[in-house]
Amino acid sequence: MTALEFGYKIENLTSSLKPYALKLTKDGEEANDLLQETVFKAYNNRDKFQDGTNLKAWMYTIMRNTFITNYQRMVRRNTFIDTTENNHFINSTSSVIENGAQGNFVMNDIQAAIGALKDMYKVPFTMYFRGFKYHEIAAKLNIPIGTVKNRIHIARKELKKGLKVYAN
C-alpha cells in the first residue's frame, strides 16, 4: 500500500478515533493532541502495518499506548524526588506513637459482632477467617460447599451491618 493510500485510510478513521481519545483524556484539547500524535505515529510506522490486518484496531492500540506513555511521563514529571543531603525522615515509622485504645475498642466491637452471630453462620465464618478453605469447612461440618459459601456470605453481611460505624 502506498503512503498516499495509507494516509487516506488513516484520515477516514480519525472520526471514529476521536470519541475514544475523548474517553481517555476527558478533555477536548488533549483529545485532539492525542489523536494528532496517534496519526503521526501510525504514519511514521506504516511499514510495520501488515496488509490484511485490522487498521482500526492497530490505530486504537497506538492511541491507548500513547495515552499510557504520556500519562506515565506526566506522573514521573510531577513526582518530587528529594536530592538534598539532608536526610529528613518524614512520616518515619520509627518515631510514631500510637494510641492502642481505639484499636482495642474496634477489636472488642468486632469480637462482639462475631459473637452475636448465630452458630450456623459463626462457625463457618470463623473457620474461613482462620484460613480453612471452603471444601475443608464443608468436609469438617458435613454440609455442602454451597451452603458453606452462603453462610459465610450471610455472616459477612451481618457483620457489615453491625459494624457500619467503622465504614469509610
HELIX and SHEET records of a PDB file:
HELIX    1   1 ALA A    3  THR A   25  1                                  23    
HELIX    2   2 GLY A   28  ASN A   44  1                                  17    
HELIX    3   3 ARG A   46  LYS A   48  5                                   3    
HELIX    4   4 LEU A   55  ASN A   78  1                                  24    
HELIX    5   5 THR A   93  SER A   95  5                                   3    
HELIX    6   6 GLY A  100  GLY A  115  1                                  16    
HELIX    7   7 ASP A  119  PHE A  129  1                                  11    
HELIX    8   8 TYR A  134  LEU A  141  1                                   8    
HELIX    9   9 ILE A  145  GLY A  162  1                                  18    
HELIX   10  10 LYS A  164  TYR A  166  5                                   3    
END                                                                             
